[in-house]
Amino acid sequence: MLVGDGKIIEISGSIKSSNEIEIINLPKLTLLPGLMDAHVHLIGNTDLKG
């Protein structure tokens, strides 16, 4: 993932590196958006249709 000015610029498996880019390798971690609610309940209200 390429980030610039605090925003995601590109998501790719082959971003070209340069002297201006810092590469951080995190192969076993999961990236979540900052405002994502990771605490959800997928069961409970059975009235929902969809």
mmCIF entry with sequence, helices, sheets and N, C-alpha, C, O atoms, coordinates in Angstrom:
data_MODEL
# 
_entry.id   MODEL 
# 
_entity.id                         1 
_entity.type                       polymer 
_entity.pdbx_number_of_molecules   1 
# 
_entity_poly.entity_id                      1 
_entity_poly.type                           'polypeptide(L)' 
_entity_poly.nstd_linkage                   no 
_entity_poly.nstd_monomer                   no 
_entity_poly.pdbx_seq_one_letter_code       MLVGDGKIIEISGSIKSSNEIEIINLPKLTLLPGLMDAHVHLIGNTDLKG 
_entity_poly.pdbx_seq_one_letter_code_can   MLVGDGKIIEISGSIKSSNEIEIINLPKLTLLPGLMDAHVHLIGNTDLKG 
_entity_poly.pdbx_strand_id                 A 
# 
loop_
_entity_poly_seq.entity_id 
_entity_poly_seq.num 
_entity_poly_seq.mon_id 
_entity_poly_seq.hetero 
1 1  MET n 
1 2  LEU n 
1 3  VAL n 
1 4  GLY n 
1 5  ASP n 
1 6  GLY n 
1 7  LYS n 
1 8  ILE n 
1 9  ILE n 
1 10 GLU n 
1 11 ILE n 
1 12 SER n 
1 13 GLY n 
1 14 SER n 
1 15 ILE n 
1 16 LYS n 
1 17 SER n 
1 18 SER n 
1 19 ASN n 
1 20 GLU n 
1 21 ILE n 
1 22 GLU n 
1 23 ILE n 
1 24 ILE n 
1 25 ASN n 
1 26 LEU n 
1 27 PRO n 
1 28 LYS n 
1 29 LEU n 
1 30 THR n 
1 31 LEU n 
1 32 LEU n 
1 33 PRO n 
1 34 GLY n 
1 35 LEU n 
1 36 MET n 
1 37 ASP n 
1 38 ALA n 
1 39 HIS n 
1 40 VAL n 
1 41 HIS n 
1 42 LEU n 
1 43 ILE n 
1 44 GLY n 
1 45 ASN n 
1 46 THR n 
1 47 ASP n 
1 48 LEU n 
1 49 LYS n 
1 50 GLY n 
# 
_struct_asym.id          A 
_struct_asym.entity_id   1 
# 
_struct_sheet.id               AA1 
_struct_sheet.type             ? 
_struct_sheet.number_strands   2 
_struct_sheet.details          ? 
# 
_struct_sheet_order.sheet_id     AA1 
_struct_sheet_order.range_id_1   1 
_struct_sheet_order.range_id_2   2 
_struct_sheet_order.offset       ? 
_struct_sheet_order.sense        anti-parallel 
# 
loop_
_struct_sheet_range.sheet_id 
_struct_sheet_range.id 
_struct_sheet_range.beg_label_comp_id 
_struct_sheet_range.beg_label_asym_id 
_struct_sheet_range.beg_label_seq_id 
_struct_sheet_range.pdbx_beg_PDB_ins_code 
_struct_sheet_range.end_label_comp_id 
_struct_sheet_range.end_label_asym_id 
_struct_sheet_range.end_label_seq_id 
_struct_sheet_range.pdbx_end_PDB_ins_code 
_struct_sheet_range.beg_auth_comp_id 
_struct_sheet_range.beg_auth_asym_id 
_struct_sheet_range.beg_auth_seq_id 
_struct_sheet_range.end_auth_comp_id 
_struct_sheet_range.end_auth_asym_id 
_struct_sheet_range.end_auth_seq_id 
AA1 1 LEU A 2 ? GLY A 4  ? LEU A 2 GLY A 4  
AA1 2 LYS A 7 ? GLU A 10 ? LYS A 7 GLU A 10 
# 
loop_
_atom_site.group_PDB 
_atom_site.id 
_atom_site.type_symbol 
_atom_site.label_atom_id 
_atom_site.label_alt_id 
_atom_site.label_comp_id 
_atom_site.label_asym_id 
_atom_site.label_entity_id 
_atom_site.label_seq_id 
_atom_site.pdbx_PDB_ins_code 
_atom_site.Cartn_x 
_atom_site.Cartn_y 
_atom_site.Cartn_z 
_atom_site.occupancy 
_atom_site.B_iso_or_equiv 
_atom_site.pdbx_formal_charge 
_atom_site.auth_seq_id 
_atom_site.auth_comp_id 
_atom_site.auth_asym_id 
_atom_site.auth_atom_id 
_atom_site.pdbx_PDB_model_num 
ATOM 1   N N  . MET A 1 1  ? 0.847   -1.166  0.000  1.00 0.00 ? 1  MET A N  1 
ATOM 2   C CA . MET A 1 1  ? 0.000   0.000   0.000  1.00 0.00 ? 1  MET A CA 1 
ATOM 3   C C  . MET A 1 1  ? 0.891   1.227   0.000  1.00 0.00 ? 1  MET A C  1 
ATOM 4   O O  . MET A 1 1  ? 1.849   1.305   0.770  1.00 0.00 ? 1  MET A O  1 
ATOM 5   N N  . LEU A 1 2  ? 0.586   2.167   -0.844 1.00 0.00 ? 2  LEU A N  1 
ATOM 6   C CA . LEU A 1 2  ? 1.340   3.413   -0.938 1.00 0.00 ? 2  LEU A CA 1 
ATOM 7   C C  . LEU A 1 2  ? 0.523   4.519   -0.283 1.00 0.00 ? 2  LEU A C  1 
ATOM 8   O O  . LEU A 1 2  ? -0.620  4.770   -0.663 1.00 0.00 ? 2  LEU A O  1 
ATOM 9   N N  . VAL A 1 3  ? 1.127   5.180   0.711  1.00 0.00 ? 3  VAL A N  1 
ATOM 10  C CA . VAL A 1 3  ? 0.462   6.241   1.459  1.00 0.00 ? 3  VAL A CA 1 
ATOM 11  C C  . VAL A 1 3  ? 1.216   7.537   1.241  1.00 0.00 ? 3  VAL A C  1 
ATOM 12  O O  . VAL A 1 3  ? 2.447   7.556   1.261  1.00 0.00 ? 3  VAL A O  1 
ATOM 13  N N  . GLY A 1 4  ? 0.488   8.615   1.034  1.00 0.00 ? 4  GLY A N  1 
ATOM 14  C CA . GLY A 1 4  ? 1.099   9.933   0.888  1.00 0.00 ? 4  GLY A CA 1 
ATOM 15  C C  . GLY A 1 4  ? 0.207   10.991  1.499  1.00 0.00 ? 4  GLY A C  1 
ATOM 16  O O  . GLY A 1 4  ? -0.995  11.018  1.237  1.00 0.00 ? 4  GLY A O  1 
ATOM 17  N N  . ASP A 1 5  ? 0.774   11.853  2.300  1.00 0.00 ? 5  ASP A N  1 
ATOM 18  C CA . ASP A 1 5  ? 0.017   12.913  2.985  1.00 0.00 ? 5  ASP A CA 1 
ATOM 19  C C  . ASP A 1 5  ? -1.127  12.350  3.818  1.00 0.00 ? 5  ASP A C  1 
ATOM 20  O O  . ASP A 1 5  ? -2.190  12.963  3.919  1.00 0.00 ? 5  ASP A O  1 
ATOM 21  N N  . GLY A 1 6  ? -0.906  11.167  4.422  1.00 0.00 ? 6  GLY A N  1 
ATOM 22  C CA . GLY A 1 6  ? -1.918  10.565  5.281  1.00 0.00 ? 6  GLY A CA 1 
ATOM 23  C C  . GLY A 1 6  ? -3.071  9.912   4.556  1.00 0.00 ? 6  GLY A C  1 
ATOM 24  O O  . GLY A 1 6  ? -4.067  9.551   5.184  1.00 0.00 ? 6  GLY A O  1 
ATOM 25  N N  . LYS A 1 7  ? -2.961  9.749   3.227  1.00 0.00 ? 7  LYS A N  1 
ATOM 26  C CA . LYS A 1 7  ? -4.035  9.142   2.442  1.00 0.00 ? 7  LYS A CA 1 
ATOM 27  C C  . LYS A 1 7  ? -3.500  7.960   1.647  1.00 0.00 ? 7  LYS A C  1 
ATOM 28  O O  . LYS A 1 7  ? -2.341  7.955   1.233  1.00 0.00 ? 7  LYS A O  1 
ATOM 29  N N  . ILE A 1 8  ? -4.349  6.958   1.435  1.00 0.00 ? 8  ILE A N  1 
ATOM 30  C CA . ILE A 1 8  ? -3.977  5.817   0.602  1.00 0.00 ? 8  ILE A CA 1 
ATOM 31  C C  . ILE A 1 8  ? -3.966  6.271   -0.846 1.00 0.00 ? 8  ILE A C  1 
ATOM 32  O O  . ILE A 1 8  ? -4.967  6.771   -1.359 1.00 0.00 ? 8  ILE A O  1 
ATOM 33  N N  . ILE A 1 9  ? -2.824  6.094   -1.504 1.00 0.00 ? 9  ILE A N  1 
ATOM 34  C CA . ILE A 1 9  ? -2.667  6.487   -2.903 1.00 0.00 ? 9  ILE A CA 1 
ATOM 35  C C  . ILE A 1 9  ? -2.839  5.285   -3.826 1.00 0.00 ? 9  ILE A C  1 
ATOM 36  O O  . ILE A 1 9  ? -3.459  5.382   -4.885 1.00 0.00 ? 9  ILE A O  1 
ATOM 37  N N  . GLU A 1 10 ? -2.279  4.148   -3.406 1.00 0.00 ? 10 GLU A N  1 
ATOM 38  C CA . GLU A 1 10 ? -2.324  2.958   -4.266 1.00 0.00 ? 10 GLU A CA 1 
ATOM 39  C C  . GLU A 1 10 ? -2.247  1.704   -3.412 1.00 0.00 ? 10 GLU A C  1 
ATOM 40  O O  . GLU A 1 10 ? -1.535  1.667   -2.408 1.00 0.00 ? 10 GLU A O  1 
ATOM 41  N N  . ILE A 1 11 ? -2.985  0.678   -3.816 1.00 0.00 ? 11 ILE A N  1 
ATOM 42  C CA . ILE A 1 11 ? -2.885  -0.640  -3.203 1.00 0.00 ? 11 ILE A CA 1 
ATOM 43  C C  . ILE A 1 11 ? -2.491  -1.598  -4.306 1.00 0.00 ? 11 ILE A C  1 
ATOM 44  O O  . ILE A 1 11 ? -3.217  -1.770  -5.285 1.00 0.00 ? 11 ILE A O  1 
ATOM 45  N N  . SER A 1 12 ? -1.328  -2.225  -4.140 1.00 0.00 ? 12 SER A N  1 
ATOM 46  C CA . SER A 1 12 ? -0.804  -3.094  -5.189 1.00 0.00 ? 12 SER A CA 1 
ATOM 47  C C  . SER A 1 12 ? 0.222   -4.048  -4.595 1.00 0.00 ? 12 SER A C  1 
ATOM 48  O O  . SER A 1 12 ? 0.814   -3.765  -3.553 1.00 0.00 ? 12 SER A O  1 
ATOM 49  N N  . GLY A 1 13 ? 0.424   -5.156  -5.248 1.00 0.00 ? 13 GLY A N  1 
ATOM 50  C CA . GLY A 1 13 ? 1.459   -6.093  -4.839 1.00 0.00 ? 13 GLY A CA 1 
ATOM 51  C C  . GLY A 1 13 ? 2.802   -5.789  -5.466 1.00 0.00 ? 13 GLY A C  1 
ATOM 52  O O  . GLY A 1 13 ? 3.781   -6.491  -5.213 1.00 0.00 ? 13 GLY A O  1 
ATOM 53  N N  . SER A 1 14 ? 2.859   -4.739  -6.290 1.00 0.00 ? 14 SER A N  1 
ATOM 54  C CA . SER A 1 14 ? 4.112   -4.439  -6.991 1.00 0.00 ? 14 SER A CA 1 
ATOM 55  C C  . SER A 1 14 ? 4.340   -2.926  -7.119 1.00 0.00 ? 14 SER A C  1 
ATOM 56  O O  . SER A 1 14 ? 4.457   -2.404  -8.227 1.00 0.00 ? 14 SER A O  1 
ATOM 57  N N  . ILE A 1 15 ? 4.401   -2.238  -5.995 1.00 0.00 ? 15 ILE A N  1 
ATOM 58  C CA . ILE A 1 15 ? 4.689   -0.804  -6.012 1.00 0.00 ? 15 ILE A CA 1 
ATOM 59  C C  . ILE A 1 15 ? 6.191   -0.626  -6.173 1.00 0.00 ? 15 ILE A C  1 
ATOM 60  O O  . ILE A 1 15 ? 6.973   -1.224  -5.433 1.00 0.00 ? 15 ILE A O  1 
ATOM 61  N N  . LYS A 1 16 ? 6.595   0.190   -7.133 1.00 0.00 ? 16 LYS A N  1 
ATOM 62  C CA . LYS A 1 16 ? 8.016   0.411   -7.393 1.00 0.00 ? 16 LYS A CA 1 
ATOM 63  C C  . LYS A 1 16 ? 8.627   1.265   -6.287 1.00 0.00 ? 16 LYS A C  1 
ATOM 64  O O  . LYS A 1 16 ? 8.069   2.293   -5.903 1.00 0.00 ? 16 LYS A O  1 
ATOM 65  N N  . SER A 1 17 ? 9.770   0.832   -5.782 1.00 0.00 ? 17 SER A N  1 
ATOM 66  C CA . SER A 1 17 ? 10.429  1.575   -4.713 1.00 0.00 ? 17 SER A CA 1 
ATOM 67  C C  . SER A 1 17 ? 11.345  2.651   -5.283 1.00 0.00 ? 17 SER A C  1 
ATOM 68  O O  . SER A 1 17 ? 11.797  2.570   -6.425 1.00 0.00 ? 17 SER A O  1 
ATOM 69  N N  . SER A 1 18 ? 11.603  3.655   -4.462 1.00 0.00 ? 18 SER A N  1 
ATOM 70  C CA . SER A 1 18 ? 12.534  4.719   -4.822 1.00 0.00 ? 18 SER A CA 1 
ATOM 71  C C  . SER A 1 18 ? 13.157  5.247   -3.539 1.00 0.00 ? 18 SER A C  1 
ATOM 72  O O  . SER A 1 18 ? 12.796  4.809   -2.447 1.00 0.00 ? 18 SER A O  1 
ATOM 73  N N  . ASN A 1 19 ? 14.081  6.177   -3.661 1.00 0.00 ? 19 ASN A N  1 
ATOM 74  C CA . ASN A 1 19 ? 14.734  6.746   -2.488 1.00 0.00 ? 19 ASN A CA 1 
ATOM 75  C C  . ASN A 1 19 ? 13.768  7.558   -1.631 1.00 0.00 ? 19 ASN A C  1 
ATOM 76  O O  . ASN A 1 19 ? 14.046  7.796   -0.456 1.00 0.00 ? 19 ASN A O  1 
ATOM 77  N N  . GLU A 1 20 ? 12.645  7.986   -2.193 1.00 0.00 ? 20 GLU A N  1 
ATOM 78  C CA . GLU A 1 20 ? 11.684  8.817   -1.477 1.00 0.00 ? 20 GLU A CA 1 
ATOM 79  C C  . GLU A 1 20 ? 10.640  7.995   -0.723 1.00 0.00 ? 20 GLU A C  1 
ATOM 80  O O  . GLU A 1 20 ? 9.812   8.556   -0.005 1.00 0.00 ? 20 GLU A O  1 
ATOM 81  N N  . ILE A 1 21 ? 10.672  6.670   -0.881 1.00 0.00 ? 21 ILE A N  1 
ATOM 82  C CA . ILE A 1 21 ? 9.661   5.803   -0.281 1.00 0.00 ? 21 ILE A CA 1 
ATOM 83  C C  . ILE A 1 21 ? 10.289  4.957   0.820  1.00 0.00 ? 21 ILE A C  1 
ATOM 84  O O  . ILE A 1 21 ? 11.325  4.325   0.615  1.00 0.00 ? 21 ILE A O  1 
ATOM 85  N N  . GLU A 1 22 ? 9.649   4.950   1.995  1.00 0.00 ? 22 GLU A N  1 
ATOM 86  C CA . GLU A 1 22 ? 10.065  4.063   3.081  1.00 0.00 ? 22 GLU A CA 1 
ATOM 87  C C  . GLU A 1 22 ? 9.213   2.802   2.992  1.00 0.00 ? 22 GLU A C  1 
ATOM 88  O O  . GLU A 1 22 ? 7.984   2.879   2.986  1.00 0.00 ? 22 GLU A O  1 
ATOM 89  N N  . ILE A 1 23 ? 9.856   1.654   2.924  1.00 0.00 ? 23 ILE A N  1 
ATOM 90  C CA . ILE A 1 23 ? 9.146   0.382   2.821  1.00 0.00 ? 23 ILE A CA 1 
ATOM 91  C C  . ILE A 1 23 ? 9.080   -0.255  4.201  1.00 0.00 ? 23 ILE A C  1 
ATOM 92  O O  . ILE A 1 23 ? 10.104  -0.439  4.861  1.00 0.00 ? 23 ILE A O  1 
ATOM 93  N N  . ILE A 1 24 ? 7.868   -0.591  4.631  1.00 0.00 ? 24 ILE A N  1 
ATOM 94  C CA . ILE A 1 24 ? 7.655   -1.288  5.897  1.00 0.00 ? 24 ILE A CA 1 
ATOM 95  C C  . ILE A 1 24 ? 6.998   -2.615  5.554  1.00 0.00 ? 24 ILE A C  1 
ATOM 96  O O  . ILE A 1 24 ? 5.879   -2.637  5.041  1.00 0.00 ? 24 ILE A O  1 
ATOM 97  N N  . ASN A 1 25 ? 7.676   -3.715  5.829  1.00 0.00 ? 25 ASN A N  1 
ATOM 98  C CA . ASN A 1 25 ? 7.198   -5.042  5.476  1.00 0.00 ? 25 ASN A CA 1 
ATOM 99  C C  . ASN A 1 25 ? 6.438   -5.638  6.661  1.00 0.00 ? 25 ASN A C  1 
ATOM 100 O O  . ASN A 1 25 ? 7.027   -5.879  7.715  1.00 0.00 ? 25 ASN A O  1 
ATOM 101 N N  . LEU A 1 26 ? 5.144   -5.876  6.498  1.00 0.00 ? 26 LEU A N  1 
ATOM 102 C CA . LEU A 1 26 ? 4.293   -6.437  7.551  1.00 0.00 ? 26 LEU A CA 1 
ATOM 103 C C  . LEU A 1 26 ? 3.520   -7.634  7.002  1.00 0.00 ? 26 LEU A C  1 
ATOM 104 O O  . LEU A 1 26 ? 2.298   -7.559  6.867  1.00 0.00 ? 26 LEU A O  1 
ATOM 105 N N  . PRO A 1 27 ? 4.201   -8.737  6.684  1.00 0.00 ? 27 PRO A N  1 
ATOM 106 C CA . PRO A 1 27 ? 3.554   -9.839  5.963  1.00 0.00 ? 27 PRO A CA 1 
ATOM 107 C C  . PRO A 1 27 ? 2.501   -10.616 6.746  1.00 0.00 ? 27 PRO A C  1 
ATOM 108 O O  . PRO A 1 27 ? 1.630   -11.232 6.131  1.00 0.00 ? 27 PRO A O  1 
ATOM 109 N N  . LYS A 1 28 ? 2.545   -10.614 8.076  1.00 0.00 ? 28 LYS A N  1 
ATOM 110 C CA . LYS A 1 28 ? 1.606   -11.437 8.843  1.00 0.00 ? 28 LYS A CA 1 
ATOM 111 C C  . LYS A 1 28 ? 0.552   -10.608 9.571  1.00 0.00 ? 28 LYS A C  1 
ATOM 112 O O  . LYS A 1 28 ? -0.116  -11.111 10.474 1.00 0.00 ? 28 LYS A O  1 
ATOM 113 N N  . LEU A 1 29 ? 0.399   -9.351  9.188  1.00 0.00 ? 29 LEU A N  1 
ATOM 114 C CA . LEU A 1 29 ? -0.563  -8.484  9.852  1.00 0.00 ? 29 LEU A CA 1 
ATOM 115 C C  . LEU A 1 29 ? -1.719  -8.151  8.919  1.00 0.00 ? 29 LEU A C  1 
ATOM 116 O O  . LEU A 1 29 ? -1.601  -8.293  7.701  1.00 0.00 ? 29 LEU A O  1 
ATOM 117 N N  . THR A 1 30 ? -2.820  -7.715  9.484  1.00 0.00 ? 30 THR A N  1 
ATOM 118 C CA . THR A 1 30 ? -3.998  -7.318  8.721  1.00 0.00 ? 30 THR A CA 1 
ATOM 119 C C  . THR A 1 30 ? -4.184  -5.819  8.857  1.00 0.00 ? 30 THR A C  1 
ATOM 120 O O  . THR A 1 30 ? -4.144  -5.285  9.965  1.00 0.00 ? 30 THR A O  1 
ATOM 121 N N  . LEU A 1 31 ? -4.382  -5.147  7.759  1.00 0.00 ? 31 LEU A N  1 
ATOM 122 C CA . LEU A 1 31 ? -4.595  -3.706  7.754  1.00 0.00 ? 31 LEU A CA 1 
ATOM 123 C C  . LEU A 1 31 ? -6.091  -3.414  7.791  1.00 0.00 ? 31 LEU A C  1 
ATOM 124 O O  . LEU A 1 31 ? -6.847  -3.902  6.951  1.00 0.00 ? 31 LEU A O  1 
ATOM 125 N N  . LEU A 1 32 ? -6.516  -2.609  8.777  1.00 0.00 ? 32 LEU A N  1 
ATOM 126 C CA . LEU A 1 32 ? -7.914  -2.214  8.898  1.00 0.00 ? 32 LEU A CA 1 
ATOM 127 C C  . LEU A 1 32 ? -8.021  -0.704  8.756  1.00 0.00 ? 32 LEU A C  1 
ATOM 128 O O  . LEU A 1 32 ? -7.174  0.022   9.277  1.00 0.00 ? 32 LEU A O  1 
ATOM 129 N N  . PRO A 1 33 ? -9.043  -0.215  8.062  1.00 0.00 ? 33 PRO A N  1 
ATOM 130 C CA . PRO A 1 33 ? -9.244  1.239   7.997  1.00 0.00 ? 33 PRO A CA 1 
ATOM 131 C C  . PRO A 1 33 ? -9.452  1.813   9.396  1.00 0.00 ? 33 PRO A C  1 
ATOM 132 O O  . PRO A 1 33 ? -9.993  1.136   10.270 1.00 0.00 ? 33 PRO A O  1 
ATOM 133 N N  . GLY A 1 34 ? -9.033  3.033   9.606  1.00 0.00 ? 34 GLY A N  1 
ATOM 134 C CA . GLY A 1 34 ? -9.081  3.650   10.925 1.00 0.00 ? 34 GLY A CA 1 
ATOM 135 C C  . GLY A 1 34 ? -10.470 3.789   11.522 1.00 0.00 ? 34 GLY A C  1 
ATOM 136 O O  . GLY A 1 34 ? -10.605 3.769   12.746 1.00 0.00 ? 34 GLY A O  1 
ATOM 137 N N  . LEU A 1 35 ? -11.501 3.928   10.712 1.00 0.00 ? 35 LEU A N  1 
ATOM 138 C CA . LEU A 1 35 ? -12.847 4.122   11.240 1.00 0.00 ? 35 LEU A CA 1 
ATOM 139 C C  . LEU A 1 35 ? -13.702 2.870   11.156 1.00 0.00 ? 35 LEU A C  1 
ATOM 140 O O  . LEU A 1 35 ? -14.922 2.948   11.306 1.00 0.00 ? 35 LEU A O  1 
ATOM 141 N N  . MET A 1 36 ? -13.093 1.728   10.922 1.00 0.00 ? 36 MET A N  1 
ATOM 142 C CA . MET A 1 36 ? -13.847 0.482   10.832 1.00 0.00 ? 36 MET A CA 1 
ATOM 143 C C  . MET A 1 36 ? -14.213 -0.008  12.226 1.00 0.00 ? 36 MET A C  1 
ATOM 144 O O  . MET A 1 36 ? -13.382 0.029   13.134 1.00 0.00 ? 36 MET A O  1 
ATOM 145 N N  . ASP A 1 37 ? -15.439 -0.464  12.402 1.00 0.00 ? 37 ASP A N  1 
ATOM 146 C CA . ASP A 1 37 ? -15.873 -1.031  13.673 1.00 0.00 ? 37 ASP A CA 1 
ATOM 147 C C  . ASP A 1 37 ? -15.530 -2.513  13.657 1.00 0.00 ? 37 ASP A C  1 
ATOM 148 O O  . ASP A 1 37 ? -16.235 -3.310  13.039 1.00 0.00 ? 37 ASP A O  1 
ATOM 149 N N  . ALA A 1 38 ? -14.451 -2.882  14.335 1.00 0.00 ? 38 ALA A N  1 
ATOM 150 C CA . ALA A 1 38 ? -14.008 -4.275  14.350 1.00 0.00 ? 38 ALA A CA 1 
ATOM 151 C C  . ALA A 1 38 ? -14.813 -5.114  15.341 1.00 0.00 ? 38 ALA A C  1 
ATOM 152 O O  . ALA A 1 38 ? -14.672 -6.337  15.361 1.00 0.00 ? 38 ALA A O  1 
ATOM 153 N N  . HIS A 1 39 ? -15.649 -4.485  16.160 1.00 0.00 ? 39 HIS A N  1 
ATOM 154 C CA . HIS A 1 39 ? -16.468 -5.204  17.137 1.00 0.00 ? 39 HIS A CA 1 
ATOM 155 C C  . HIS A 1 39 ? -17.899 -5.274  16.607 1.00 0.00 ? 39 HIS A C  1 
ATOM 156 O O  . HIS A 1 39 ? -18.688 -4.350  16.806 1.00 0.00 ? 39 HIS A O  1 
ATOM 157 N N  . VAL A 1 40 ? -18.221 -6.353  15.946 1.00 0.00 ? 40 VAL A N  1 
ATOM 158 C CA . VAL A 1 40 ? -19.564 -6.520  15.393 1.00 0.00 ? 40 VAL A CA 1 
ATOM 159 C C  . VAL A 1 40 ? -20.145 -7.858  15.840 1.00 0.00 ? 40 VAL A C  1 
ATOM 160 O O  . VAL A 1 40 ? -19.411 -8.798  16.142 1.00 0.00 ? 40 VAL A O  1 
ATOM 161 N N  . HIS A 1 41 ? -21.458 -7.926  15.876 1.00 0.00 ? 41 HIS A N  1 
ATOM 162 C CA . HIS A 1 41 ? -22.158 -9.164  16.194 1.00 0.00 ? 41 HIS A CA 1 
ATOM 163 C C  . HIS A 1 41 ? -22.911 -9.592  14.942 1.00 0.00 ? 41 HIS A C  1 
ATOM 164 O O  . HIS A 1 41 ? -23.766 -8.858  14.448 1.00 0.00 ? 41 HIS A O  1 
ATOM 165 N N  . LEU A 1 42 ? -22.600 -10.757 14.438 1.00 0.00 ? 42 LEU A N  1 
ATOM 166 C CA . LEU A 1 42 ? -23.202 -11.228 13.197 1.00 0.00 ? 42 LEU A CA 1 
ATOM 167 C C  . LEU A 1 42 ? -24.465 -12.040 13.427 1.00 0.00 ? 42 LEU A C  1 
ATOM 168 O O  . LEU A 1 42 ? -25.097 -12.491 12.472 1.00 0.00 ? 42 LEU A O  1 
ATOM 169 N N  . ILE A 1 43 ? -24.841 -12.232 14.707 1.00 0.00 ? 43 ILE A N  1 
ATOM 170 C CA . ILE A 1 43 ? -26.081 -12.939 15.020 1.00 0.00 ? 43 ILE A CA 1 
ATOM 171 C C  . ILE A 1 43 ? -26.885 -12.087 15.999 1.00 0.00 ? 43 ILE A C  1 
ATOM 172 O O  . ILE A 1 43 ? -26.337 -11.173 16.616 1.00 0.00 ? 43 ILE A O  1 
ATOM 173 N N  . GLY A 1 44 ? -28.139 -12.368 16.144 1.00 0.00 ? 44 GLY A N  1 
ATOM 174 C CA . GLY A 1 44 ? -28.947 -11.639 17.111 1.00 0.00 ? 44 GLY A CA 1 
ATOM 175 C C  . GLY A 1 44 ? -30.300 -11.269 16.542 1.00 0.00 ? 44 GLY A C  1 
ATOM 176 O O  . GLY A 1 44 ? -31.301 -11.882 16.915 1.00 0.00 ? 44 GLY A O  1 
ATOM 177 N N  . ASN A 1 45 ? -30.369 -10.293 15.657 1.00 0.00 ? 45 ASN A N  1 
ATOM 178 C CA . ASN A 1 45 ? -31.635 -9.841  15.095 1.00 0.00 ? 45 ASN A CA 1 
ATOM 179 C C  . ASN A 1 45 ? -32.001 -10.727 13.905 1.00 0.00 ? 45 ASN A C  1 
ATOM 180 O O  . ASN A 1 45 ? -31.418 -10.604 12.828 1.00 0.00 ? 45 ASN A O  1 
ATOM 181 N N  . THR A 1 46 ? -32.959 -11.607 14.105 1.00 0.00 ? 46 THR A N  1 
ATOM 182 C CA . THR A 1 46 ? -33.350 -12.532 13.029 1.00 0.00 ? 46 THR A CA 1 
ATOM 183 C C  . THR A 1 46 ? -34.402 -11.931 12.104 1.00 0.00 ? 46 THR A C  1 
ATOM 184 O O  . THR A 1 46 ? -34.820 -12.583 11.147 1.00 0.00 ? 46 THR A O  1 
ATOM 185 N N  . ASP A 1 47 ? -34.841 -10.692 12.374 1.00 0.00 ? 47 ASP A N  1 
ATOM 186 C CA . ASP A 1 47 ? -35.841 -10.040 11.519 1.00 0.00 ? 47 ASP A CA 1 
ATOM 187 C C  . ASP A 1 47 ? -35.228 -9.432  10.267 1.00 0.00 ? 47 ASP A C  1 
ATOM 188 O O  . ASP A 1 47 ? -35.958 -9.045  9.354  1.00 0.00 ? 47 ASP A O  1 
ATOM 189 N N  . LEU A 1 48 ? -33.925 -9.341  10.204 1.00 0.00 ? 48 LEU A N  1 
ATOM 190 C CA . LEU A 1 48 ? -33.276 -8.722  9.053  1.00 0.00 ? 48 LEU A CA 1 
ATOM 191 C C  . LEU A 1 48 ? -33.365 -9.642  7.845  1.00 0.00 ? 48 LEU A C  1 
ATOM 192 O O  . LEU A 1 48 ? -33.095 -10.838 7.949  1.00 0.00 ? 48 LEU A O  1 
ATOM 193 N N  . LYS A 1 49 ? -33.735 -9.099  6.727  1.00 0.00 ? 49 LYS A N  1 
ATOM 194 C CA . LYS A 1 49 ? -33.826 -9.860  5.478  1.00 0.00 ? 49 LYS A CA 1 
ATOM 195 C C  . LYS A 1 49 ? -32.832 -9.270  4.491  1.00 0.00 ? 49 LYS A C  1 
ATOM 196 O O  . LYS A 1 49 ? -32.618 -8.058  4.482  1.00 0.00 ? 49 LYS A O  1 
ATOM 197 N N  . GLY A 1 50 ? -32.225 -10.102 3.665  1.00 0.00 ? 50 GLY A N  1 
ATOM 198 C CA . GLY A 1 50 ? -31.335 -9.529  2.676  1.00 0.00 ? 50 GLY A CA 1 
ATOM 199 C C  . GLY A 1 50 ? -30.377 -10.419 2.058  1.00 0.00 ? 50 GLY A C  1 
ATOM 200 O O  . GLY A 1 50 ? -29.594 -9.990  1.211  1.00 0.00 ? 50 GLY A O  1 
# 
